[in-house]
Structure formats: structure tokens, C-alpha cells
């Protein structure tokens, strides 16, 4: 079909981008990324040349990049109830051409191009409400989660043990506490150390049941006597709500597949890694610039070299043995800037508010 469609289009309107030939689930991403970099009025997609596993996510990315480009789907002989077409309609793409393969496609495509874009009412028959998932049909599972309304959750995880994930979590918490915010740190690491940590600091009981307080930070250690079927963070919903925290920092320990999900769910996340050349692979295969990567003990030149060769940005975190010190405040301020209020209100004399 793609060759036939190409011949039809080349006889009419100007084509600013084209691809002819089958695409697998990986190469389809590259093709749509290239197409998204070009301003166009209409994109015509013959779905028979794509892998069903990759086409939906590729179209979704394209729609985000080019929301005003009209997308027309060529889907020969597809019928209502088709899971792939339903998923595409769910992306807000309503121009679906599903005529027989031997139809007059010149007329079909011209009619669509000359008409106004289709609406959902015209495409509703295709929409089953199901969304394709890696080409497999799965049973739907609805999960209702209680979210901590108004609380900013910051996740911290490391690429390996011993890099300073816990130290970084407390450094961030200390900065927030000294800045006047109510903050808690929750342990969800594979190697719990908070109980030992609180004993060394000789902490007092916190304002919330099960917590300890040090340097203005409420600390929730992982109870090793309990099973680990649930995240410590999830079991503390009532306590977190009672504490009226503005920020909750989660020490997730070493990053793995289950912790990656927690990273995605957080409002902000930091990955603690090593800038040593022989450990670059711990970042290269896993991360890109959607993550904030912190390199403890690294110099600026170390991180600049890492970024130059890997195209992954990072922040050097200077040596500071005491996580409650102010020494790295300027670095932390920059790291937390996306989740800090632009302006804080302070109560002045006579009850007036100064902004």
C-alpha cells in the first residue's frame, strides 16, 4: 500500500518528508522523530508497514511534538473493534481510512484531504476504550492509589551501593528544613541504615508516631521486622498526612526496575552516580537528560568530560562529610529550583503580607 499511496501523493501536493518500507518497533521511533522535526500540515500513515508494538507510542510522541498537524491513518480492511485503531483514536486521531485494498485510494485520500478534519463522533465506532500494550491483550487492572495532595515528593536513588544516596537525601532535606519548609525523609532502601543513623545522632521522637527528628527533619526508618511487600512510603500515608509536610524525600537505595517506577511517580528525582570513567557504563545504558544526575566527590572537569562523551548532563556534588552543613547550599538550590516556590510569602508587622 505504501508504494501506491506514495505514487498518489507525488502527483499532487508537495511532500516534505517521506518513508517507504517496513519498520520494526525500534526504527519506527526514529522515523517519527525525524518527521516531528519538520513543520507540516498533514501526515499520512499507512499502519500496515509498522510493528503494532511501536506505532502507538511513536504516534503519541509525534502528537505531543506536532499537535496541530493533521494525522490521517490508512488502515485497509480494518474493522471496528480493532485494538490498534482503538488505541490510535484514543490519541485524538480521528481520520481513519479503512476501505478495501483494491479501492480507489486516489479518490479516498483526495476526499479526506479536501474535507475538514474528522471529529470524535465520526471515529467513535472504532474506539473500544482499550489501549494496545506491547501487542498483547491483557486483563484490565484498576489500581486506586491515595496521593499525598499538596506534598512534593522527591526520590533519590543510586546506580550502586556506597555512592552516597542516603547522604544526598539528607543533604537535600537539611537544605529544605533550614529554608523554612516542613520536610520528612523516608527510607525505602535495600540496605536499611536509618535506625543506626538515628542512634548515632541521639535523636528525639518526632511529632508524628514512628518518626524521629534531627536538625528539623522528621525521619522514618524502615522497620525491618515487617515484611517488604509494600513500600515504607505507601504504609505511612496517615503519618505523612498528619505531619503536614511540604516535602517528602524518599531514599530508594540502588535503582532497579521496581524503583524506576517510584522514580517516575515522584515530583522530582535525583540519581546518584560515579563520574569515574570505568563506571560510566552505569549511566550510559540507563539514563538520558530526563533525569537529574548527581556526582558526589566529582570535580566540574570530571562531570564536563562525562557529559561531553555521553551527552548526559550531571551536577558535581563537592565533598562535604556532614549532610547537615550549609557548604553545598548553592548547588542544592540549583538542583531543587524546579520544585521550589518562585516567591515565599512572609508575615510582616501589623499582619500585612509582603511578597
NUTOR-701688 format. One record per residue (C-alpha): x, y, z; residue number from 0; residue in one letter. Coordinates in Angstrom, 1 decimal. Each point is the difference from the previous one (the first is absolute). Layout:
! NUTOR-701688
<pt <X,Y,Z>,NUM,'a'>;
...
***
This chain:
! NUTOR-701688
<pt <0.0,0.0,0.0>,0,'x'>;
<pt <2.8,2.5,0.8>,1,'x'>;
<pt <1.3,0.0,-3.5>,2,'x'>;
<pt <-3.5,0.6,-1.4>,3,'x'>;
<pt <-0.6,2.8,2.4>,4,'x'>;
<pt <3.4,1.6,-0.8>,5,'x'>;
<pt <-0.9,0.0,-3.7>,6,'x'>;
<pt <-3.3,1.7,0.7>,7,'x'>;
<pt <1.4,2.7,2.2>,8,'x'>;
<pt <3.0,0.8,-2.3>,9,'x'>;
<pt <-2.4,0.9,-2.7>,10,'x'>;
<pt <-1.6,2.7,2.2>,11,'x'>;
<pt <1.1,1.9,3.1>,12,'x'>;
<pt <3.6,0.7,1.0>,13,'x'>;
<pt <1.5,-2.7,2.2>,14,'x'>;
<pt <2.5,1.3,2.6>,15,'x'>;
<pt <0.7,-3.4,1.5>,16,'x'>;
<pt <-0.5,-3.6,-1.1>,17,'x'>;
<pt <1.0,-3.5,1.0>,18,'x'>;
<pt <-0.8,-3.1,-2.0>,19,'x'>;
<pt <0.5,-3.5,1.3>,20,'x'>;
<pt <-0.6,-2.2,3.1>,21,'x'>;
<pt <1.0,1.2,3.4>,22,'x'>;
<pt <0.7,-1.9,3.2>,23,'x'>;
<pt <-0.9,1.2,3.5>,24,'x'>;
<pt <3.3,1.8,0.4>,25,'x'>;
<pt <0.5,1.6,-3.4>,26,'x'>;
<pt <-3.6,1.4,0.1>,27,'x'>;
<pt <1.0,2.3,2.9>,28,'x'>;
<pt <2.9,1.4,-2.1>,29,'x'>;
<pt <-2.3,0.6,-3.0>,30,'x'>;
<pt <-2.6,1.8,2.0>,31,'x'>;
<pt <2.6,2.1,1.9>,32,'x'>;
<pt <1.4,1.1,-3.4>,33,'x'>;
<pt <-3.5,0.9,-1.2>,34,'x'>;
<pt <-0.8,2.0,3.2>,35,'x'>;
<pt <2.9,2.3,-0.8>,36,'x'>;
<pt <-1.6,1.2,-3.2>,37,'x'>;
<pt <-3.0,2.4,0.0>,38,'x'>;
<pt <-2.8,-1.6,-2.0>,39,'x'>;
<pt <-3.8,0.4,-0.4>,40,'x'>;
<pt <-0.8,-3.6,-0.5>,41,'x'>;
<pt <1.7,-3.4,0.7>,42,'x'>;
<pt <-1.4,-3.1,-1.7>,43,'x'>;
<pt <0.9,-3.3,1.7>,44,'x'>;
<pt <-0.5,-3.5,-1.5>,45,'x'>;
<pt <-0.1,-2.1,3.1>,46,'x'>;
<pt <0.6,-3.3,-1.8>,47,'x'>;
<pt <3.7,0.9,-0.4>,48,'x'>;
<pt <0.5,0.3,3.8>,49,'x'>;
<pt <0.4,-2.4,2.9>,50,'x'>;
<pt <-3.1,0.4,2.2>,51,'x'>;
<pt <2.3,0.0,3.1>,52,'x'>;
<pt <1.6,3.3,-0.9>,53,'x'>;
<pt <-2.4,2.0,-2.1>,54,'x'>;
<pt <-2.3,1.2,2.8>,55,'x'>;
<pt <2.8,1.4,2.2>,56,'x'>;
<pt <1.7,1.5,-3.1>,57,'x'>;
<pt <-3.3,1.7,-1.0>,58,'x'>;
<pt <-0.4,1.3,3.5>,59,'x'>;
<pt <3.4,1.6,0.0>,60,'x'>;
<pt <-0.7,1.6,-3.4>,61,'x'>;
<pt <-3.4,1.3,1.3>,62,'x'>;
<pt <1.8,1.7,2.9>,63,'x'>;
<pt <2.6,1.5,-2.2>,64,'x'>;
<pt <-2.4,1.0,-2.8>,65,'x'>;
<pt <-3.5,0.5,1.5>,66,'x'>;
<pt <-1.2,2.0,-2.9>,67,'x'>;
<pt <1.0,-2.4,-2.8>,68,'x'>;
<pt <-3.0,-1.9,-1.3>,69,'x'>;
<pt <0.7,-3.8,0.0>,70,'x'>;
<pt <-1.8,-2.2,-2.5>,71,'x'>;
<pt <0.2,-3.8,0.6>,72,'x'>;
<pt <-0.2,-2.4,-2.9>,73,'x'>;
<pt <-1.3,-3.3,1.4>,74,'x'>;
<pt <-1.1,-2.2,-2.9>,75,'x'>;
<pt <-2.7,-2.5,0.9>,76,'x'>;
<pt <0.1,0.7,3.8>,77,'x'>;
<pt <-3.3,-0.4,1.8>,78,'x'>;
<pt <-1.5,1.6,3.1>,79,'x'>;
<pt <1.3,-1.7,3.1>,80,'x'>;
<pt <3.5,0.0,-1.3>,81,'x'>;
<pt <2.2,0.6,3.1>,82,'x'>;
<pt <2.7,1.9,-1.9>,83,'x'>;
<pt <-2.4,2.4,-1.6>,84,'x'>;
<pt <-1.8,0.5,3.3>,85,'x'>;
<pt <3.4,1.0,1.6>,86,'x'>;
<pt <0.6,2.4,-2.8>,87,'x'>;
<pt <-3.4,1.6,0.4>,88,'x'>;
<pt <0.8,0.3,3.7>,89,'x'>;
<pt <2.9,2.4,-1.0>,90,'x'>;
<pt <-2.5,2.4,-1.6>,91,'x'>;
<pt <0.6,-1.2,-3.6>,92,'x'>;
<pt <-3.4,-0.3,-1.7>,93,'x'>;
<pt <0.7,-0.1,-3.7>,94,'x'>;
<pt <-0.1,-3.8,-0.7>,95,'x'>;
<pt <-0.2,-1.4,-3.5>,96,'x'>;
<pt <-0.8,-3.7,0.1>,97,'x'>;
<pt <-1.2,-0.8,-3.5>,98,'x'>;
<pt <0.8,-3.2,-1.9>,99,'x'>;
<pt <3.5,-0.4,-1.3>,100,'x'>;
<pt <-1.2,0.1,-3.6>,101,'x'>;
<pt <-2.0,3.2,0.6>,102,'x'>;
<pt <0.6,3.2,-2.0>,103,'x'>;
<pt <2.5,1.4,2.5>,104,'x'>;
<pt <0.6,3.1,-2.1>,105,'x'>;
<pt <-3.6,1.0,0.5>,106,'x'>;
<pt <0.0,-1.1,3.7>,107,'x'>;
<pt <3.1,2.1,0.9>,108,'x'>;
<pt <-1.1,3.0,-2.0>,109,'x'>;
<pt <-3.4,0.0,1.6>,110,'x'>;
<pt <1.6,0.0,3.5>,111,'x'>;
<pt <2.4,2.7,-0.9>,112,'x'>;
<pt <-2.7,2.3,-1.3>,113,'x'>;
<pt <-2.3,-0.6,2.9>,114,'x'>;
<pt <0.2,1.5,3.5>,115,'x'>;
<pt <1.8,-2.1,2.6>,116,'x'>;
<pt <-2.1,-2.8,1.4>,117,'x'>;
<pt <-1.5,0.4,3.5>,118,'x'>;
<pt <-0.2,-2.6,2.8>,119,'x'>;
<pt <-3.7,-0.7,-0.8>,120,'x'>;
<pt <1.1,-1.2,-3.4>,121,'x'>;
<pt <2.7,-2.2,1.4>,122,'x'>;
<pt <-1.9,-1.2,3.1>,123,'x'>;
<pt <-0.9,-3.3,-1.6>,124,'x'>;
<pt <3.7,-0.9,0.0>,125,'x'>;
<pt <0.6,0.8,3.7>,126,'x'>;
<pt <-0.5,-2.9,2.3>,127,'x'>;
<pt <1.7,1.6,3.0>,128,'x'>;
<pt <2.9,-2.5,-0.1>,129,'x'>;
<pt <3.6,1.0,-0.5>,130,'x'>;
<pt <2.5,-2.2,-1.7>,131,'x'>;
<pt <2.8,-1.2,2.3>,132,'x'>;
<pt <3.1,-1.4,-1.8>,133,'x'>;
<pt <-2.2,-1.9,-2.4>,134,'x'>;
<pt <-1.6,-2.1,2.7>,135,'x'>;
<pt <-3.5,0.1,1.4>,136,'x'>;
<pt <0.0,0.1,3.7>,137,'x'>;
<pt <-2.7,0.0,2.6>,138,'x'>;
<pt <-0.7,3.5,1.3>,139,'x'>;
<pt <1.0,0.6,3.6>,140,'x'>;
<pt <-1.2,3.2,1.7>,141,'x'>;
<pt <2.2,1.2,2.8>,142,'x'>;
<pt <-1.3,2.8,2.3>,143,'x'>;
<pt <2.9,1.8,1.7>,144,'x'>;
<pt <-0.2,2.6,2.8>,145,'x'>;
<pt <2.2,2.9,-1.0>,146,'x'>;
<pt <1.5,2.5,2.5>,147,'x'>;
<pt <-1.8,3.1,-1.2>,148,'x'>;
<pt <2.1,3.1,0.2>,149,'x'>;
<pt <3.2,-1.8,1.0>,150,'x'>;
<pt <3.0,0.0,-2.4>,151,'x'>;
<pt <1.7,-3.4,-0.1>,152,'x'>;
<pt <3.7,-0.1,-0.9>,153,'x'>;
<pt <1.5,-3.4,-0.7>,154,'x'>;
<pt <3.8,-0.7,0.3>,155,'x'>;
<pt <1.5,-3.2,-1.3>,156,'x'>;
<pt <3.6,-1.2,-0.8>,157,'x'>;
<pt <1.5,-2.0,-2.8>,158,'x'>;
<pt <1.9,-2.1,2.5>,159,'x'>;
<pt <0.5,-0.5,3.7>,160,'x'>;
<pt <2.2,2.4,1.9>,161,'x'>;
<pt <-0.1,3.0,-2.3>,162,'x'>;
<pt <-1.8,2.3,2.5>,163,'x'>;
<pt <-3.7,-0.4,-0.7>,164,'x'>;
<pt <-1.0,0.3,3.7>,165,'x'>;
<pt <2.5,2.9,0.5>,166,'x'>;
<pt <-1.5,1.8,-2.9>,167,'x'>;
<pt <-3.6,-0.5,1.2>,168,'x'>;
<pt <0.9,1.5,3.4>,169,'x'>;
<pt <1.9,2.9,-1.6>,170,'x'>;
<pt <-3.1,0.9,-2.1>,171,'x'>;
<pt <-2.2,-0.3,3.1>,172,'x'>;
<pt <2.3,2.1,2.1>,173,'x'>;
<pt <0.0,2.8,-2.5>,174,'x'>;
<pt <-3.8,-0.1,-0.2>,175,'x'>;
<pt <-0.3,0.0,3.8>,176,'x'>;
<pt <2.4,3.0,0.4>,177,'x'>;
<pt <-2.0,1.8,-2.7>,178,'x'>;
<pt <-3.1,-0.2,2.2>,179,'x'>;
<pt <-1.8,-2.9,-1.6>,180,'x'>;
<pt <-1.5,-3.0,1.9>,181,'x'>;
<pt <1.8,-3.1,-1.3>,182,'x'>;
<pt <0.1,-3.7,0.6>,183,'x'>;
<pt <2.5,-2.7,-1.2>,184,'x'>;
<pt <-1.4,-3.5,-0.6>,185,'x'>;
<pt <2.2,-3.1,-0.3>,186,'x'>;
<pt <-0.7,-2.5,-2.8>,187,'x'>;
<pt <3.5,-1.3,-0.6>,188,'x'>;
<pt <1.1,-3.6,-0.5>,189,'x'>;
<pt <2.6,0.5,2.8>,190,'x'>;
<pt <-1.8,1.9,2.9>,191,'x'>;
<pt <2.3,2.3,2.0>,192,'x'>;
<pt <-2.4,2.6,1.4>,193,'x'>;
<pt <-0.3,-1.8,3.4>,194,'x'>;
<pt <3.7,0.0,0.4>,195,'x'>;
<pt <0.2,3.5,-1.2>,196,'x'>;
<pt <-2.6,1.3,2.6>,197,'x'>;
<pt <1.8,-1.8,2.8>,198,'x'>;
<pt <3.3,1.8,-0.8>,199,'x'>;
<pt <-1.8,3.4,-0.1>,200,'x'>;
<pt <-1.8,-0.8,3.2>,201,'x'>;
<pt <-3.2,1.3,-1.5>,202,'x'>;
<pt <-3.3,0.7,1.8>,203,'x'>;
<pt <-3.4,-1.3,-0.9>,204,'x'>;
<pt <-1.6,2.0,-2.8>,205,'x'>;
<pt <-3.4,1.8,0.0>,206,'x'>;
<pt <-1.5,-3.0,-1.9>,207,'x'>;
<pt <-0.3,-3.5,1.3>,208,'x'>;
<pt <2.9,-2.2,-1.2>,209,'x'>;
<pt <2.2,2.9,-0.9>,210,'x'>;
<pt <3.2,1.5,1.4>,211,'x'>;
<pt <1.2,3.6,-0.3>,212,'x'>;
<pt <3.5,1.3,-0.7>,213,'x'>;
<pt <1.0,3.4,-1.2>,214,'x'>;
<pt <-3.7,0.8,-0.6>,215,'x'>;
<pt <-0.5,-3.0,-2.3>,216,'x'>;
<pt <-2.5,-2.8,0.8>,217,'x'>;
<pt <1.6,-3.3,-0.7>,218,'x'>;
<pt <-2.0,-3.2,-0.7>,219,'x'>;
<pt <2.3,-3.1,0.2>,220,'x'>;
<pt <-0.9,-3.2,-1.7>,221,'x'>;
<pt <-1.4,-2.5,2.5>,222,'x'>;
<pt <2.0,-3.2,-0.8>,223,'x'>;
<pt <-2.3,-2.1,2.2>,224,'x'>;
<pt <-2.8,0.5,-2.5>,225,'x'>;
<pt <-0.2,-1.6,-3.4>,226,'x'>;
<pt <1.0,1.9,-3.1>,227,'x'>;
<pt <-3.1,-0.7,-2.1>,228,'x'>;
<pt <-0.8,3.8,0.0>,229,'x'>;
<pt <2.2,3.1,-0.2>,230,'x'>;
<pt <0.6,1.7,3.3>,231,'x'>;
<pt <-1.3,3.2,-1.7>,232,'x'>;
<pt <-3.3,-1.6,-0.8>,233,'x'>;
<pt <-0.6,-1.4,3.5>,234,'x'>;
<pt <0.5,3.5,1.5>,235,'x'>;
<pt <-2.8,1.8,-1.7>,236,'x'>;
<pt <-1.8,1.0,3.2>,237,'x'>;
<pt <3.3,1.1,1.7>,238,'x'>;
<pt <1.0,2.1,-3.0>,239,'x'>;
<pt <-3.4,1.6,-0.1>,240,'x'>;
<pt <0.1,0.7,3.8>,241,'x'>;
<pt <3.5,1.5,-0.3>,242,'x'>;
<pt <-1.2,2.7,-2.5>,243,'x'>;
<pt <3.3,-0.2,-1.8>,244,'x'>;
<pt <0.7,2.2,-2.9>,245,'x'>;
<pt <2.7,-2.3,-1.3>,246,'x'>;
<pt <0.6,-3.8,0.4>,247,'x'>;
<pt <3.4,-1.4,-1.1>,248,'x'>;
<pt <0.2,-3.7,-0.8>,249,'x'>;
<pt <3.3,-1.8,0.3>,250,'x'>;
<pt <-0.5,-2.9,-2.4>,251,'x'>;
<pt <3.4,-1.6,0.1>,252,'x'>;
<pt <1.4,-1.6,-3.1>,253,'x'>;
<pt <-2.1,0.5,-3.1>,254,'x'>;
<pt <-1.8,-3.1,-1.5>,255,'x'>;
<pt <-3.1,-0.5,-2.0>,256,'x'>;
<pt <-2.4,0.3,2.9>,257,'x'>;
<pt <1.7,3.2,1.2>,258,'x'>;
<pt <-0.1,1.4,-3.5>,259,'x'>;
<pt <-3.8,0.1,0.2>,260,'x'>;
<pt <0.3,2.0,3.3>,261,'x'>;
<pt <2.4,2.4,-1.7>,262,'x'>;
<pt <-2.6,0.6,-2.7>,263,'x'>;
<pt <-2.7,0.7,2.5>,264,'x'>;
<pt <2.0,2.6,2.0>,265,'x'>;
<pt <-0.3,3.7,-0.6>,266,'x'>;
<pt <3.8,0.2,-0.3>,267,'x'>;
<pt <2.7,-2.7,0.0>,268,'x'>;
<pt <3.7,-0.1,0.3>,269,'x'>;
<pt <2.4,-2.8,-1.0>,270,'x'>;
<pt <3.2,-0.3,1.9>,271,'x'>;
<pt <2.9,-1.3,-2.1>,272,'x'>;
<pt <3.7,-0.2,-0.3>,273,'x'>;
<pt <1.9,2.2,-2.5>,274,'x'>;
<pt <2.9,-2.5,-0.1>,275,'x'>;
<pt <0.7,-1.0,-3.7>,276,'x'>;
<pt <-0.1,-3.7,0.8>,277,'x'>;
<pt <-3.6,0.5,1.4>,278,'x'>;
<pt <-1.5,2.1,-2.8>,279,'x'>;
<pt <-1.8,-3.1,-1.3>,280,'x'>;
<pt <-2.2,0.1,3.1>,281,'x'>;
<pt <-1.6,3.1,-1.5>,282,'x'>;
<pt <0.4,-0.3,-3.7>,283,'x'>;
<pt <-2.3,-3.0,-0.5>,284,'x'>;
<pt <-2.7,1.2,2.4>,285,'x'>;
<pt <-0.4,3.8,0.0>,286,'x'>;
<pt <-0.4,3.0,-2.2>,287,'x'>;
<pt <-0.6,3.7,0.8>,288,'x'>;
<pt <-3.5,-0.5,1.5>,289,'x'>;
<pt <1.8,-0.9,3.2>,290,'x'>;
<pt <2.0,2.3,2.4>,291,'x'>;
<pt <3.2,-1.9,0.6>,292,'x'>;
<pt <2.2,0.9,3.0>,293,'x'>;
<pt <3.7,-0.9,0.2>,294,'x'>;
<pt <1.3,0.1,3.6>,295,'x'>;
<pt <3.7,0.8,0.4>,296,'x'>;
<pt <0.4,0.8,-3.7>,297,'x'>;
<pt <1.6,3.2,-1.3>,298,'x'>;
<pt <-1.6,2.2,-2.6>,299,'x'>;
<pt <2.5,-1.2,-2.6>,300,'x'>;
<pt <-0.9,-3.7,0.8>,301,'x'>;
<pt <-3.6,0.7,-0.7>,302,'x'>;
<pt <0.6,2.2,-3.1>,303,'x'>;
<pt <2.1,-2.9,-1.5>,304,'x'>;
<pt <-2.8,-2.5,0.8>,305,'x'>;
<pt <-2.6,2.3,-1.6>,306,'x'>;
<pt <2.2,0.6,-3.1>,307,'x'>;
<pt <0.3,-3.7,-0.8>,308,'x'>;
<pt <-3.4,-1.3,1.2>,309,'x'>;
<pt <-2.2,3.0,-0.8>,310,'x'>;
<pt <-1.5,-0.4,3.5>,311,'x'>;
<pt <0.0,3.0,2.3>,312,'x'>;
<pt <1.0,-0.2,3.6>,313,'x'>;
<pt <0.7,2.0,3.1>,314,'x'>;
<pt <3.2,-0.3,2.1>,315,'x'>;
<pt <-0.6,-0.2,3.7>,316,'x'>;
<pt <3.1,1.2,1.9>,317,'x'>;
<pt <1.4,-2.0,2.9>,318,'x'>;
<pt <-1.9,0.8,3.2>,319,'x'>;
<pt <0.0,-2.7,2.7>,320,'x'>;
<pt <-2.8,1.7,2.0>,321,'x'>;
<pt <-3.3,-0.2,-1.8>,322,'x'>;
<pt <-1.4,2.7,2.3>,323,'x'>;
<pt <2.6,2.5,-1.0>,324,'x'>;
<pt <-0.7,3.1,-2.1>,325,'x'>;
<pt <3.1,-0.5,-2.2>,326,'x'>;
<pt <-1.9,-1.3,-3.0>,327,'x'>;
<pt <-3.1,2.3,0.3>,328,'x'>;
<pt <0.7,1.8,-3.3>,329,'x'>;
<pt <0.1,-3.4,-1.8>,330,'x'>;
<pt <-3.1,-1.3,1.7>,331,'x'>;
<pt <-1.9,3.2,-0.7>,332,'x'>;
<pt <0.6,-0.5,-3.7>,333,'x'>;
<pt <-1.0,-3.6,0.1>,334,'x'>;
<pt <-3.2,0.6,1.9>,335,'x'>;
<pt <-1.0,3.1,-2.0>,336,'x'>;
<pt <-2.7,-1.8,-2.1>,337,'x'>;
<pt <-1.9,-0.9,3.2>,338,'x'>;
<pt <0.5,3.1,2.1>,339,'x'>;
<pt <-2.6,2.8,0.1>,340,'x'>;
<pt <1.0,3.0,-2.1>,341,'x'>;
<pt <-0.8,2.3,2.9>,342,'x'>;
<pt <-0.5,-0.6,3.6>,343,'x'>;
<pt <-2.6,2.0,2.0>,344,'x'>;
<pt <1.1,1.3,3.4>,345,'x'>;
<pt <-2.2,1.5,2.7>,346,'x'>;
<pt <1.1,3.5,0.8>,347,'x'>;
<pt <-1.0,2.4,2.8>,348,'x'>;
<pt <-3.7,0.9,0.4>,349,'x'>;
<pt <-1.0,-3.2,-1.8>,350,'x'>;
<pt <0.9,1.2,-3.5>,351,'x'>;
<pt <1.4,-2.3,-2.6>,352,'x'>;
<pt <3.2,1.0,-1.8>,353,'x'>;
<pt <0.8,-1.9,-3.2>,354,'x'>;
***
